[in-house]
């Protein structure tokens, strides 16, 4: 995976988690990540920002029960669904995140609200739920989709979701959403909504990670991958090195997707699957795979 895969701008790259997916879910999962990538591109083509695009793509994936995010969130050991989500604007180095939030349908939009409408970067637990109610009452975002997502529904959701987008001006944004794993310790927060670990974006590149959160946190995987690019690596090599370092330092498993400001793509994983969709202007899906290779 050392080849250079460069696209034109704008570009949207989506992942559906690094894990093992059941064979019967492959078609539905690929349809979902592809539809999300196209949704993000539609936002860009309509004049939206890269931040608008990643929120919209992840929002769509939260609408289905295919992934452990949004409606598909799994219950912790006390039978409660707690959700984490984050957005980051690489041009402004601003982010918003929510952690261990309950009774929320679209935590990615709440994370955007935290970034846009509050002076803080992270809100957790019951206070995040109260903020969600405020967001809805203000009309900042709708609570539900107007109609169905059009995506399949399954009883056994899979994994974290994430998106990186670059607009026509080379501005990068990233978003990610998850509920963690079934039966986890209540209040647990993994890497997903932690800036620099689960996601990172600046004017050089954007990264979204997925996998064993406690291990990803230990090497600040997303920021580490961006630092490799800043040192001169192409995104494909940076992705490969980040996965290798995680495995060597922590024995963890993970995957990540990367876009740099010129639209060059990087991705790697050491799990059985990591569904990915890459969408270009058109919209044209140029990568759609459960086991993507560059």
Backbone as a ProteinNet text record, in pm:
[ID]
protein_1_A
[PRIMARY]
XXXXXXXXXXXXXXXXXXXXXXXXXXXXXXXXXXXXXXXXXXXXXXXXXXXXXXXXXXXXXXXXXXXXXXXXXXXXXXXXXXXXXXXXXXXXXXXXXXXXXXXXXXXXXXXXXXXXXXXXXXXXXXXXXXXXXXXXXXXXXXXXXXXXXXXXXXXXXXXXXXXXXXXXXXXXXXXXXXXXXXXXXXXXXXXXXXXXXXXXXXXXXXXXXXXXXXXXXXXXXXXXXXXXXXXXXXXXXXXXXXXXXXXXXXXXXXXXXXXXXXXXXXXXXXXXXXXXXXXXXXXXXXXXXXXXXX
[TERTIARY]
82.8	0	86.7	183.8	272.5	243.5	139.9	111.5	52.8	66.3	7.7	-126.8	-233.6	-368.1	-418	-408.7	-446.7	-575.5	-667.6	-795.4	-800.7	-909.2	-938.2	-1021.8	-1030.2	-1111.8	-1244.6	-1352.9	-1362.2	-1363.4	-1350.6	-1348.8	-1402.4	-1472	-1528.3	-1490.4	-1438.2	-1396.1	-1466	-1532.4	-1612.7	-1567.2	-1564.2	-1541.5	-1656.8	-1674	-1779	-1725.6	-1599.5	-1543.6	-1447.1	-1352.5	-1253.3	-1285.3	-1340	-1383.1	-1407.9	-1475.6	-1519.6	-1670.1	-1709.8	-1850.5	-1903.2	-2024.3	-2086.3	-2108.6	-2091.4	-2103	-2236	-2343.5	-2475.4	-2496.5	-2406.2	-2421.2	-2337	-2249.9	-2155.4	-2223.7	-2323.8	-2389.3	-2454.7	-2521.4	-2589.7	-2490.5	-2380.4	-2279.2	-2215.1	-2182.2	-2122.4	-2219.9	-2346	-2447	-2453.1	-2444.6	-2454.9	-2337.4	-2214.5	-2099.3	-2093.9	-2136.4	-2138.5	-2242.9	-2359.4	-2464	-2421.4	-2351.4	-2303	-2199.9	-2108.5	-2008	-2073.7	-2173.3	-2245.8	-2321.6	-2376.5	-2446.9	-2351.8	-2233.5	-2134.7	-2095.9	-2078.3	-2043.2	-2155.9	-2279.4	-2393.7	-2393.3	-2356.1	-2346.5	-2240	-2124.7	-2017.1	-2058.7	-2125.2	-2168	-2273.6	-2344.3	-2447.4	-2391.3	-2260.1	-2197	-2167.3	-2193.2	-2163.7	-2014.8	-1977.2	-1836.9	-1800	-1671	-1627.2	-1681.9	-1698.4	-1756.6	-1903	-1977.4	-2115.6	-2120.6	-2026.1	-2025	-2002.2	-1904.5	-1876	-1988.4	-2047.2	-2161.4	-2276	-2305.1	-2415.4	-2392.5	-2270	-2238.8	-2253	-2197.4	-2206	-2349	-2419.5	-2561	-2640.8	-2616.4	-2688.4	-2657.9	-2532.6	-2496.2	-2554.7	-2571.4	-2638	-2785.6	-2843.7	-2986	-3016.4	-2920.2	-2942	-2897.9	-2939	-2892.3	-2779.3	-2716.9	-2607.9	-2481.2	-2465	-2340.6	-2370.6	-2269.7	-2287.9	-2272.1	-2362.8	-2363.9	-2508.5	-2548.7	-2684.6	-2787.8	-2879.8	-2988.1	-2937.2	-2820.6	-2765.2	-2681.2	-2676	-2592.2	-2623.7	-2519.6	-2538.2	-2541.9	-2600.7	-2620.5	-2496.7	-2472.7	-2363.4	-2407.6	-2327.4	-2356.8	-2480.6	-2527.9	-2649.8	-2769.5	-2752.6	-2862.4	-2891.5	-2794.2	-2811.1	-2721.4	-2774.5	-2694.8	-2630.2	-2497.7	-2422.2	-2343.3	-2354.7	-2296.9	-2187	-2087.5	-1978.6	-1974.1	-1941.7	-1924.3	-1836.4	-1777.5	-1687.8	-1689.2	-1669.9	-1642.1	-1518.5	-1440.9	-1324.5	-1304.9	-1283.6	-1256.6	-1106.2	-1041	-895.9	-845.8	-925.6	-883.6	-873	-966.6	-969.2	-914.1	-881.2	-837.6	-939	-1065.8	-1173.1	-1244.5	-1293.8	-1365	-1475.8	-1568.5	-1673.5	-1696.1	-1715.8	-1733.3	-1833.4	-1904.4	-1991.4	-1954.5	-1966.4	-1923.5	-2025.6	-2051.6	-2141.9	-2276.1	-2327.3	-2455.5	-2566.6	-2679	-2791.4	-2913.2	-3008.1	-3135	-3113.6	-3016.5	-2982.3	-2984.5	-3037.6	-3044	-2921.4	-2881.1	-2769.3	-2662.6	-2575.6	-2470.9	-2374	-2358.2	-2266.2	-2314.4	-2445.9	-2498.6	-2486.4	-2497.9	-2476	-2330.2	-2239.1	-2097	-2073.9	-2140.9	-2130.4	-2185.4	-2294.5	-2354.1	-2257.3	-2192	-2092.8	-1984.8	-1938.8	-1834.6	-1884.4	-2004.3	-2055	-2117.1	-2181.2	-2265.4	-2223.3	-2113.3	-2068.5	-1921	-1872.9	-1731.8	-1639.9	-1694.6	-1615.8	-1597.5	-1512.4	-1485.1	-1546.3	-1577.7	-1629	-1735.3	-1843	-1947.6	-1983.5	-2006.3	-2028.7	-2154.3	-2207	-2311.5	-2442.4	-2504.9	-2637.2	-2637.2	-2527.7	-2521.6	-2524	-2466.8	-2473.1	-2615.9	-2688.7	-2828.4	-2912.2	-2889	-2961.4	-2928.5	-2803.7	-2763.4	-2831.4	-2851.6	-2921.8	-3064.5	-3130.9	-3267	-3269.1	-3168.6	-3158.3	-3136.2	-3052.4	-3025	-3152.5	-3233	-3356.8	-3456.3	-3468.6	-3565	-3529.6	-3401.7	-3357.9	-3375.1	-3402.3	-3416.4	-3284.3	-3174.4	-3041.9	-3034.1	-3088.8	-3099.8	-3232.3	-3283.8	-3403.5	-3368.5	-3466.5	-3441.1	-3439.7	-3525.6	-3536.2	-3522.1	-3492.2	-3491	-3633.7	-3653.5	-3786	-3807.8	-3850.4	-3863.9	-3756.1	-3750.6	-3655.6	-3522.3	-3418.2	-3285.7	-3272.6	-3359.6	-3349.5	-3243	-3183	-3078.6	-3135.3	-3073.7	-3122.9	-3113.3	-3189.2	-3186.8	-3145.4	-3051	-3011.6	-3014.5	-3021.3	-3034.4	-2900.8	-2791.8	-2659.7	-2565	-2569.8	-2487.3	-2338.9	-2258.4	-2119.7	-2018	-1994.9	-1881.3	-1896	-1793	-1781.2	-1787.6	-1832.2	-1831.9	-1751.8	-1694.5	-1616.9	-1610.2	-1580.9	-1574.3	-1470.2	-1395.1	-1304.4	-1344.9	-1348.5	-1383.3	-1288.9	-1263.7	-1184.6	-1265.6	-1288.3	-1365.8	-1277.1	-1335.4	-1261.2	-1146.9	-1148.1	-1041.8	-932.7	-945.4	-846.9	-867.3	-984.2	-1012.8	-1067.4	-1013.9	-1037.2	-1123.7	-1213.2	-1290.8	-1307.2	-1337.8	-1353	-1462	-1531.5	-1633.6	-1634.7	-1677.3	-1684.9	-1791.6	-1848.9	-1957.8	-1956.5	-1990.4	-1987.9	-2066.9	-2091.5	-2143	-2049.1	-1933.2	-1845.4	-1894.2	-1869.7	-1905.1	-2013.6	-2085.1	-2191.1	-2138.1	-2211.1	-2177	-2059.6	-2019.2	-1902.4	-1935.6	-1831.9	-1846.6	-1922	-2026.9	-2099.1	-2006.1	-2022.3	-1938.1	-1807.7	-1780.4	-1656.1	-1651.8	-1538	-1514.4	-1390.5	-1405	-1291.9	-1221.7	-1166.5	-1087.7	-1170	-1288	-1361.1	-1376.8	-1421.6	-1451.4	-1336.6	-1218.9	-1101.8	-1015.6	-1002.6	-925.2	-780.1	-727.7	-590.5	-580.1	-679	-677.7	-770.5	-901.6	-995.5	-998.4	-982.4	-980.4	-880.2	-836.8	-759.4	-763	-764.1	-756.6	-686.8	-603.2	-544.9	-540	-453.6	-448.5	-367.7	-307	-226.4	-306.8	-378.3	-449.3	-557.4	-648	-750.9	-752.3	-776.4	-771.6	-890.8	-950.2	-1050.9	-1009.1	-999.7	-954.5	-1071.5	-1051.1	-1149.9	-1078.1	-1127.4	-1062.6	-1066.4	-962.3	-953.9	-921.2	-1023.5	-1009.6	-904.9	-896.8	-800.5	-656.5	-631.5	-498.2	-474.3	-574.2	-562.1	-529.7	-592.4	-566.2	-420	-358	-221.4	-117.7	-146.8	-48.8	-103	-219.2	-279.9	-275.9	-341.6	-320.1	-348.1	-456	-490.4	-386	-348.3	-248.1	-112.5	-82.2	42.9	49.7	-61.3	-63.7	-43.8	-108.1	-90.4	54.5	117	256.5	348.7	318.2	398.7	389.8	271	253.4	327	321.7	394.6	545.1	591.5	733.9	771.2	673	703	647.4	583.7	524.9	400.3	374.1	246.3	141.6	13.2	-89.6	-95.1	-71.9	-78.7	28	149.1	255.4	229.2	174.2	143.7	39.7	-61.4	-164.4	-105.2	-23.9	38.3	127.1	205.6	295.1	216.6	108.8	29.3	-29.7	-80.2	-135.6	-25.5	91.1	202.3	251.1	264.4	310.3	211	81.9	-19.5	-4.6	12.3	25.5	152.3	263.7	391.1	394.6	336	343.3	236.7	118.8	6.5	-59.9	-21.7	-86.7	-232.1	-265.4	-400.9	-424.7	-551.8	-592.4	-674.4	-657	-727.9	-723.2	-794.9	-788.8	-802.9	-768.2	-783.5	-794.3	-859.6	-867.9	-806	-741.9	-672	-699.2	-719.4	-713.9	-622.5	-534.1	-457.5	-523.1	-467.7	-531.9	-537.4	-458	-459.5	-547.5	-611.3	-697.8	-628.6	-505.4	-436.3	-492	-510.4	-580.2	-482.9	-511.2	-440.7	-540	-519.9	-601.2	-525.7	-547.2	-489.4	-566.2	-550.5	-620.6	-557.6	-570.3	-521.3	-630.5	-754	-871	-921.4	-1014.1	-1062.2	-1126.7	-1199.2	-1268.5	-1258.6	-1268.2	-1292.1	-1364.2	-1497.7	-1571.5	-1541.9	-1513.9	-1475	-1543.3	-1582	-1630.5	-1564.5	-1515.4	-1452.2	-1533.3	-1576.9	-1661.6	-1595.1	-1596.5	-1545	-1660.3	-1628.1	-1726.3	-1802.6	-1933.8	-2011.1	-2153.5	-2178.5	-2075.2	-2037.4	-1912.1	-1861.2	-1795.1	-1840.1	-1776.8	-1659.2	-1538.1	-1420	-1359.4	-1393.5	-1357.9	-1483.4	-1515	-1626.6	-1588.3	-1541.3	-1485.6	-1491.9	-1511.4	-1500.8	-1354.8	-1269.4	-1126.3	-1047.9	-1053.6	-992.5	-841.1	-786.2	-641.4	-614.6	-509.1	-471.4	-370.8
-119.7	0	125.3	131.5	247.1	334.1	301.5	378.6	514.5	609.1	741.2	741.4	766.8	771.9	914	992.2	1133.4	1154.9	1228.6	1257.6	1404.5	1443.2	1584.5	1634.7	1764.7	1823.7	1871.4	1862.4	1815.7	1663.5	1611.8	1467.6	1436	1322.8	1276.5	1130.5	1097.9	961.8	919.3	803.5	754.7	615	587.1	449.8	405.7	273.8	216.2	130.2	154.4	82.3	-27.2	-54.5	-159.7	-275.8	-381.7	-496.2	-613.3	-717.5	-827.7	-812.7	-802	-790.3	-925.1	-958.6	-1080.6	-1072	-1186.3	-1187.8	-1131.6	-1162.1	-1119.3	-968.4	-900.7	-755.8	-675.7	-742.3	-670.3	-576.3	-625.2	-543.2	-420.5	-439.7	-327.9	-224.9	-272.1	-181.2	-99.9	-164.7	-92.5	8.2	-29	65.1	187.8	164.4	274.3	370.6	317.9	408.7	482	415.2	480.8	591.5	564.3	666	784.5	756.7	864.8	950.6	885.8	961.3	1048.4	993.8	1072.3	1187.7	1162.8	1269.2	1383.4	1349.1	1451.6	1529.9	1459.5	1527.2	1617	1573.5	1655.7	1788.5	1783.7	1906.3	1999.2	1943.1	2024.3	2084	2004.2	2052.6	2162.1	2163.5	2265.3	2391.3	2395.8	2513.7	2504.8	2388.5	2370.1	2355.6	2368.2	2356	2210	2184	2048.2	2005.9	2100	2068.4	2027.8	2099.7	2061.3	1920.9	1891	1762.2	1645.7	1658.2	1545.4	1526.3	1636.5	1622.6	1550.2	1589.2	1529.4	1381.5	1345.2	1205	1118.5	1164.6	1087.3	1085.3	1196.2	1203.3	1093.3	1073.5	970.6	832	805.9	675.6	656.8	765	756.6	721.9	750.4	724.4	576	497.6	355.3	281.5	157.5	74.7	-17.9	10.6	-74.3	-61.1	52.8	82.6	118.9	104.7	139.2	289.9	362.6	508.5	553.4	658.2	707.8	602	578.1	482.4	340	309.4	175.3	157.8	260	254.3	135.5	72.7	-45	-5.5	-91.2	-62.4	-97.8	-18.2	-48.9	-154	-180.2	-287.7	-260.7	-136.3	-101.7	-85.9	-124.7	-119.8	17.1	107.5	244.2	267.2	334.2	370.6	506.3	509.6	634	658.1	777.7	807.6	912.7	897.2	994.3	1039.9	1166.4	1216.2	1340.1	1368.7	1483.3	1535.8	1666.2	1728.4	1815.2	1830.7	1918.7	1988.9	2118.5	2204.1	2227.9	2168.4	2178.5	2316.9	2394.4	2529	2620.7	2606.5	2693.7	2625.6	2497.6	2419.4	2427.7	2418.8	2419.9	2286	2246.3	2119.7	2129.4	2034.8	2019	1871.5	1832.1	1690.2	1671.6	1559.5	1517.7	1375.4	1346.4	1216.7	1162.6	1032.1	963.7	1034.8	1080.2	1149.1	1047.3	1062.9	970.1	1041	960.8	1013.1	1111.4	1083	1167.7	1082.2	1136.8	1063.3	1089.6	1216.6	1253.6	1330.6	1258.6	1326.5	1406	1370.9	1447.3	1591.1	1610.7	1746.5	1821.2	1749.6	1812.5	1854.7	1772.4	1809.7	1936.6	1946.3	2068.1	2188.9	2168.6	2276	2321.5	2227	2261.4	2350.7	2316.5	2395.2	2533.1	2537.9	2662.7	2757.7	2703.2	2786.6	2793	2728	2734.2	2773.4	2818	2855.9	2739.2	2616.5	2500.6	2406.4	2306.7	2209.7	2073.1	2042.4	1910.3	1923.3	1846	1840	1692.9	1651.6	1510.1	1486.9	1363.9	1314.7	1391.5	1406.5	1468.6	1612.6	1682.3	1819.9	1825.5	1725.4	1719.1	1692.9	1607.3	1580.7	1707.2	1784.2	1910.4	2007.4	2005.4	2092.4	2049.5	1919.8	1868.4	1922.2	1921.1	1973.7	2121.5	2194.8	2337	2354.3	2269.6	2275.5	2255.7	2156	2127.1	2241.2	2292.6	2400.2	2526.9	2548.8	2665.7	2647	2523.3	2496.4	2487.2	2469.1	2459.7	2338.5	2225.9	2105.8	2038.2	1960.4	1882.5	1760.1	1713.9	1597.3	1469.3	1463.3	1343	1378.3	1278.8	1300.7	1317.8	1395.9	1410.9	1295	1180.9	1059.6	960.1	849.8	743.4	768.9	707.8	724.5	647.6	547.3	464.9	358.2	344.3	244.7	123.1	5.8	-115	-106.7	-191.5	-200.8	-342.1	-356	-487.3	-487.4	-605.9	-617	-618.5	-635.2	-648	-543.6	-419.4	-313	-341.1	-275.5	-315.7	-230.6	-105.6	-34.6	115.7	187.1	331.8	376.7	501.2	558.8	688.3	721.6	844.6	894.2	1022.9	1083.8	1194.6	1202.3	1313.8	1373.4	1505.2	1571.9	1688.2	1713.8	1829.5	1903.8	2033.6	2109.6	2157.6	2231.6	2272.4	2367.9	2427	2518.4	2449	2316.9	2242.1	2248.4	2292.9	2299	2164.7	2117.5	1981.2	1981.8	1883.8	1863.1	1713.9	1678	1538.1	1525.7	1411.5	1383	1234	1198.9	1058	1041	919.3	893	746.6	720.6	582.9	571.9	447.5	420.8	329.3	300.2	203.3	61.6	-28	-168.1	-212.8	-321.9	-370.4	-409.3	-371.3	-411.1	-338.6	-227.9	-155.3	-86.8	-45.3	25.8	156.5	183.8	310.3	430.5	529	647.5	634.4	516.3	496.4	588.3	650.6	732.4	678.5	641.9	590.2	698.9	660.6	755.4	844	797.1	859.5	1010	1055.4	1197.6	1274.4	1215.4	1281.4	1337.4	1468.8	1534.3	1486	1447.2	1397.6	1247.1	1182.5	1036.4	975.1	997.3	943.5	1019.5	1150.1	1233.7	1346.8	1399.9	1524	1582.1	1715.4	1783.9	1917.2	1950.1	2084.3	2123.6	2216.4	2257.9	2161.7	2061	1962.8	1838.4	1782.4	1656.5	1638.4	1545	1505.6	1355.2	1307.8	1164.9	1126.6	1011.1	950.4	807.1	772.9	639.6	556.5	425.9	333.1	207.7	148.6	28.2	23.2	-31.1	-45	90.8	155.1	292.6	316.5	227.1	247.5	244.2	163.2	159.3	281.3	318.7	435.9	560.6	574.3	689	696.2	581.5	578.4	635.1	634.3	690.6	814.5	866.6	983.1	959.7	853.2	797.5	895.6	971.1	1061.3	1171.3	1234.1	1340.9	1284.8	1164.3	1099.3	1078.5	1032.8	1010.9	1141.7	1249.3	1378.8	1425.4	1399.3	1441.9	1371.9	1246.7	1176.6	1247.4	1293.8	1365.2	1498.2	1566	1692.5	1672.3	1551.2	1520	1474.4	1466.1	1434.7	1304	1222.7	1098	1125.8	1040.6	1045.5	981.5	1015.9	963.1	811.3	740.5	594.2	536.8	591.2	544.6	587.3	707	754.7	665.9	625.1	536.6	402.3	347.6	218	223.4	330.6	342.4	359.1	436.3	457	325.9	243.9	114.1	23.9	26.1	-57.4	-14.6	115.8	165.4	129.3	142.3	104.2	-42	-127.4	-270.5	-300.3	-236.7	-263.3	-208.5	-92	-26.8	-74.3	-113.2	-142.2	-276.7	-346.5	-470.8	-446.8	-322.1	-288.5	-308.6	-317.6	-326.7	-203.6	-155.1	-33.7	-15.7	86.2	132.2	283	344.3	488.7	527.3	641.3	699.8	838.8	878.2	1006.7	1073.5	1204.7	1287.8	1405.5	1438.2	1560.8	1673.8	1793.1	1910.8	1908	1821.1	1808.1	1692.8	1623.4	1512.5	1378.6	1370.5	1241.5	1155.2	1027.5	935.7	843.1	816.7	714.4	634.7	505.8	422.5	294.2	243.1	114.1	59.3	-70.7	-138.1	-274.7	-331.6	-467.7	-555.4	-523.1	-601.3	-674.1	-768.9	-840.3	-749.8	-647.3	-559.1	-413.6	-322.2	-180.8	-123	-122.5	-71.2	75.9	108.7	244.7	281.8	408.6	463	597.8	618.3	743.7	803.2	926.8	991.5	1117.2	1130.1	1248.7	1331.7	1447.7	1536.8	1461.4	1471.2	1402.9	1367.3	1289.7	1224.8	1087.4	1054.5	927.5	852.3	729.9	644.8	572.9	599.9	538.8	429	427.1	314.7	275.5	147.5	93.6	-49.9	-71.4	-202.5	-232.8	-361.1	-406.7	-426.2	-452.3	-472.7	-383.3	-251.9	-159.9	-167.9	-154.5	-144.9	-32.7	41.9	148	93.9
0	0	0	-87.7	-94.7	-216.8	-293.5	-413.3	-377.7	-470.1	-453.3	-524.6	-449.9	-506.2	-488.6	-595.3	-588.4	-666.4	-605.5	-668	-707	-769.3	-790.8	-673.4	-658	-552.2	-611.4	-532.2	-394	-385.9	-263.3	-241.9	-102.9	-92.6	34.8	54.3	171.8	205.6	334.4	331.7	444.8	484	614.9	662	751.6	759.1	842.3	954.5	995.6	1109	1068.4	1156.3	1133.9	1226.8	1171.8	1251.4	1156.9	1205.5	1119.7	1097.3	973.2	938.6	891	930.9	883.7	733	665.4	519.4	471.3	545.3	500.5	512.5	583.6	599.2	500	424	338.5	239.8	168.9	67	128.4	241.3	306.6	358.5	415.1	469	357	246.5	133.6	74.1	68.1	19.3	109.9	240.2	336	326.5	325.4	320.5	186.5	80.2	-50.7	-54.6	0.9	3.8	89.8	199.1	285.2	213	140.3	65.1	-41.3	-109.7	-209.9	-145	-26.6	44.2	78.4	127.3	157	32.9	-79.1	-203.4	-251	-233.5	-272	-197.2	-69.8	9.7	-48.2	-83.1	-140.4	-274.9	-357.4	-488.6	-477.6	-364	-341.4	-277.1	-259.6	-202.3	-54.7	5.4	146.8	171.5	297.3	336.5	358.5	372.3	405.2	540.9	633.1	763.3	748.8	665.2	636.9	577	490.3	420.5	515.5	605.5	695.5	796	842.9	933.8	864	740.9	667.1	639.4	603.9	575.5	700.2	811.3	935.4	987.5	973.9	1013.1	944.6	815.8	741.6	797.1	831.5	887.5	1026.8	1102.5	1233.1	1218.4	1103.1	1080	1064.8	1019.6	1002.4	1128.1	1141.3	1253.5	1211.7	1098.9	1051.5	1134.3	1201.2	1272.3	1417.6	1503.2	1644	1661.7	1598.8	1604	1587.7	1657.8	1644.5	1678	1585.3	1609.8	1632	1582	1597.6	1722	1806.1	1925.7	2014.8	2069.6	2154.8	2302.4	2384.5	2526.4	2608.4	2712	2804.1	2904.7	3006.3	3101.9	3186.5	3186.4	3259.9	3167.3	3042	2947.5	2889.6	2896.7	2848.3	2726.4	2625.9	2508.6	2533.6	2533.3	2548.4	2419.9	2366.8	2236.2	2244.7	2158.9	2144.5	1998.5	1976.5	1839.8	1841.2	1725.5	1714	1571.1	1557.3	1427.8	1444.9	1337	1342.6	1209.5	1217.2	1102.4	1095.6	996.9	988.3	953.5	880.5	840.8	962.1	1055.3	1173.7	1298.9	1288.9	1405	1518.1	1481.9	1580.7	1579.5	1696.3	1705.5	1808.3	1799.2	1898.4	1920.4	2045.8	2076.2	2188.7	2183	2292.8	2329.9	2458.4	2509.3	2608.2	2599.5	2692.2	2701.7	2587.2	2583.7	2558.5	2626.9	2614.9	2555.9	2508	2455.5	2341.2	2258.5	2145.4	2019	1912	1786.3	1700	1694	1606.7	1684.3	1753.2	1830.3	1744.2	1615.9	1531.5	1514.6	1506.9	1495.8	1627.5	1737.8	1868	1882.5	1833.3	1835.8	1754	1640.4	1558	1634.1	1704.4	1784.8	1893.2	1957.9	2060.6	2000.3	1882.2	1817.6	1776	1718.1	1660.6	1762.2	1867	1952.2	2098.7	2135	2274.6	2278.1	2394.8	2406.2	2440.2	2447.2	2487.9	2369.8	2388.3	2282.1	2308.9	2435.6	2471	2579.3	2565.2	2667.1	2686.4	2812.3	2841	2923.9	2911.2	2998.4	2993.8	3111.2	3120.2	3070.7	3090.7	3042.7	2890.2	2826.1	2680.5	2634.4	2708.1	2674.3	2687.1	2791.6	2808.1	2695	2652.4	2542.5	2412.6	2396.3	2279.1	2274.6	2391	2398.2	2360.5	2402.8	2368.5	2218.2	2161.8	2018.8	1937.9	1976.2	1904.6	1921.9	2043.9	2069.3	1992.3	1968.8	1892	1741.5	1699.8	1557.8	1484	1559.4	1496.6	1405	1450.7	1369.5	1401.1	1305.2	1329.6	1413.1	1492.6	1576.5	1495.1	1395.1	1313.6	1166.7	1088.4	944	895.4	791	732.1	635.9	691.3	612	648.4	576	605.1	535.8	590.3	531	400	380.5	261	271.8	390.2	411.5	483.2	465.5	530.5	682.6	749.2	894.8	932.5	1025.6	1074.7	1226.3	1284.9	1429.7	1501.4	1428.3	1489.4	1430.4	1480.4	1422.7	1437.9	1353.2	1336.9	1411.5	1373.7	1431.9	1414.1	1458.9	1447.9	1301.9	1280	1145.6	1145.4	1029.6	1019.5	876.7	861.1	728.7	727.1	617.6	590.9	456.9	448.7	323.2	297.5	169.5	127.2	21.9	43.1	-54.2	-169.1	-262.2	-381.6	-350.6	-231.2	-190.4	-109.2	-90.8	-14.2	135.4	178.8	322.3	369.3	479.8	527	652.3	661.8	784.1	806.9	931.2	968.6	1073.5	1073.2	1174.2	1203.2	1324.6	1363	1469.8	1477.9	1572.1	1613.3	1740.1	1791.8	1921.6	1962.3	2097.2	2174.2	2117.7	2182.9	2157.1	2251.6	2230.1	2327.9	2297.1	2384.9	2522.2	2626.2	2762	2823.2	2765.2	2818	2950.5	3021.3	3147.8	3125.1	3202.1	3186.7	3204.1	3118.1	3123.6	3048.7	2995.5	2920.9	2799.2	2776.8	2658.3	2588.9	2464.2	2388.5	2310.1	2197.2	2117.9	2026.9	1987.9	1877.7	1891.9	2007.9	2027.5	2091.4	2091.9	2150.4	2037.6	2034.1	1929.6	1934.9	1820.2	1811.5	1819.7	1877.2	1885.7	1782.1	1798.1	1700.8	1570.4	1578.2	1457.5	1474.1	1360.5	1360.4	1219.8	1213.6	1084.7	1102.5	1007.3	999.9	852.7	813.9	674.2	587.4	650.7	578	543.3	641.6	621.3	726.4	698.4	794.1	808.8	931.5	962.4	1048.9	1020.4	1107.5	1135.7	1264.1	1306.8	1357.4	1362.2	1414.2	1461.4	1569.7	1621.4	1772.1	1833.2	1978.2	2041	2096.1	2141.1	2246.9	2343.9	2451.5	2400.3	2298.7	2239.2	2148.4	2071	1984.1	2065.3	2181	2268.5	2310.1	2327.9	2382.2	2286.2	2157.9	2063.1	1990.9	2036.6	1968.4	1817.6	1775.6	1642.3	1528.4	1537.1	1427	1410.3	1521.2	1512.3	1470.2	1517.3	1479.7	1328.8	1269.6	1124.9	1048.6	1094.9	1029.1	1040.7	1155.6	1173.4	1074.2	1040.1	940.5	804.7	769.9	643.2	647.2	760.7	775.8	760.5	791.6	779.1	638.4	547.7	409.3	355.8	440.2	392.3	309.3	210.8	141.3	232.2	216.5	306.6	316.5	205.6	212	304.5	298.6	387.8	531.8	549.5	684.5	750.7	674.4	728.3	767.5	679.2	706.5	830.4	842.8	958	1087.3	1085.2	1206	1256.3	1164.7	1204	1258.8	1195.6	1241.1	1379.7	1401.5	1531.5	1640.9	1612.2	1711.6	1749.7	1649.7	1675.3	1754.6	1717.8	1784.8	1927.2	1949	2079.8	2177.7	2125.4	2215.4	2190.3	2083.8	2042.1	2002.3	1970.6	1930.9	1782.6	1746.5	1606.8	1571.5	1450	1410.4	1260.5	1215.8	1078.5	1077.5	965.5	953.2	807.2	784.8	651.7	656.4	546.1	539.7	405.3	407.7	288.1	316.9	222.5	240	160.4	169.2	111.2	-40.8	-102.4	-248	-295.3	-201.3	-236.9	-244.5	-196.4	-195.5	-82.6	-111.7	-22.1	49.4	176.5	251.6	333	342.9	430.7	460.2	579.5	616.1	735.1	760.7	870.1	886.8	1006.6	1027.3	1087.9	1056.6	1094.2	969.8	986.6	868.2	763.2	807.7	714.3	759.6	665.4	692.6	570.9	572.8	457.6	432.9	307.7	270.1	139.2	128.3	1.7	-22	-142.9	-183.5	-296.9	-279.4	-379	-432.7	-565.4	-632.3	-687	-737.4	-797.6	-905.4	-901.3	-1004	-965.5	-858.1	-776.5	-833.3	-824.7	-874.4	-759.9	-734.4	-634	-700	-653.5	-714.8	-627.9	-500.2	-413.5	-337.9	-338.8	-261.5	-227.3	-105	-73.9	74.8	107.3	245.6	284.5	183.7	206.7	111.2	132.2	35.6	33.6	-85.2	-104.6	-203.1	-180.4	-273.6	-375
[MASK]
++++++++++++++++++++++++++++++++++++++++++++++++++++++++++++++++++++++++++++++++++++++++++++++++++++++++++++++++++++++++++++++++++++++++++++++++++++++++++++++++++++++++++++++++++++++++++++++++++++++++++++++++++++++++++++++++++++++++++++++++++++++++++++++++++++++++++++++++++++++++++++++++++++++

